């Protein structure tokens, strides 16, 4: 591998690291190299600066009305709703199961 190829490989690797595309092992290896290789740190910093400029033309957007309230409800009220649905579902299954058992017992008694 020539020095030019190694340089291009390091630039690509720095971009993949900046995007979070590396495996855990590759991340660890890259971070170890970042500590000792100033050029690799520059490549990484360049990628981060390039990615930041992608959002320069995007203006601020206010969230829709009720967004935060709905989000909080989904995050913090959902377990209680799911728990209640499970409890009522269990009761319905129990009653239906008992009814089926009674019918099966009656059919067995009639067949004897």
C-alpha positions in Angstrom: 0.0 0.0 0.0 1.4 3.4 -1.0 1.5 6.4 1.3 -1.3 7.9 -0.8 -3.5 4.9 -0.4 -2.9 4.8 3.3 -3.8 8.5 3.5 -7.1 7.9 1.6 -7.9 4.9 3.8 -7.3 6.9 6.9 -9.6 9.7 5.6 -12.4 7.2 4.8 -11.9 5.5 8.2 -12.2 8.9 10.0 -15.4 9.6 8.1 -16.8 6.2 9.1 -15.9 6.8 12.7 -17.5 10.2 12.6 -20.7 8.6 11.3 -20.7 5.8 13.8 -20.3 3.1 11.2 -17.4 1.2 12.8 -17.8 -2.0 14.8 -16.9 -1.9 18.5 -13.5 -3.4 17.8 -12.8 -1.0 14.9 -13.9 1.9 17.2 -11.5 0.9 19.9 -8.6 0.5 17.4 -9.4 3.9 15.8 -9.7 5.7 19.1 -6.3 4.3 20.2 -4.8 5.6 16.9 -6.5 9.0 17.5 -4.5 9.4 20.7 -1.1 9.0 18.9 -1.7 10.3 15.3 -2.3 14.0 14.9 -3.0 13.7 11.2 -5.8 11.2 11.9 -7.3 13.7 14.4 -7.2 16.3 11.7 -9.0 14.0 9.3 -11.7 13.3 11.9 -12.1 17.0 12.7 -12.4 17.8 9.0 -15.2 15.3 8.7 -17.0 16.7 11.7 -16.8 20.2 10.2 -18.0 19.0 6.9 -21.0 17.3 8.5 -21.9 20.4 10.5 -22.0 22.5 7.4 -24.7 20.2 5.9 -27.2 21.7 8.4 -26.3 25.4 7.8 -29.2 26.0 5.5 -31.8 24.3 7.7 -33.8 26.8 9.7 -35.4 26.3 13.1 -38.7 24.6 13.1 -41.1 24.7 16.1 -42.7 21.4 17.0 -46.4 20.9 16.4 -48.8 22.0 19.2 -49.1 19.3 21.8 -46.0 17.5 20.7 -44.3 17.5 24.1 -47.4 16.6 26.0 -48.0 13.7 23.6 -44.4 12.6 24.0 -44.6 12.7 27.7 -47.8 10.8 27.7 -46.4 8.1 25.5 -43.2 7.8 27.5 -44.6 7.9 31.0 -48.3 6.8 30.8 -47.8 3.9 28.4 -46.8 1.3 31.1 -49.9 1.9 33.2 -52.2 1.7 30.2 -50.5 -1.5 29.0 -50.7 -3.0 32.5 -54.4 -2.2 32.8 -55.1 -3.7 29.3 -53.1 -6.9 30.3 -55.1 -7.2 33.6 -58.5 -6.8 31.8 -57.4 -9.1 29.0 -56.4 -11.7 31.6 -59.8 -11.5 33.2 -61.6 -11.9 29.9 -59.4 -14.9 29.0 -60.1 -16.4 32.4 -63.9 -16.1 32.1 -63.9 -17.4 28.5 -61.6 -20.3 29.6 -63.9 -21.2 32.5 -66.9 -21.1 30.2 -65.2 -23.4 27.7 -64.3 -25.8 30.5 -67.9 -25.9 31.8 -69.2 -26.6 28.3 -66.6 -29.4 27.7 -67.5 -30.9 31.1 -71.2 -30.8 30.3 -70.5 -32.5 26.9 -68.5 -35.2 28.6 -71.3 -35.9 31.1 -73.9 -36.0 28.4 -71.7 -38.5 26.4 -71.5 -40.9 29.3 
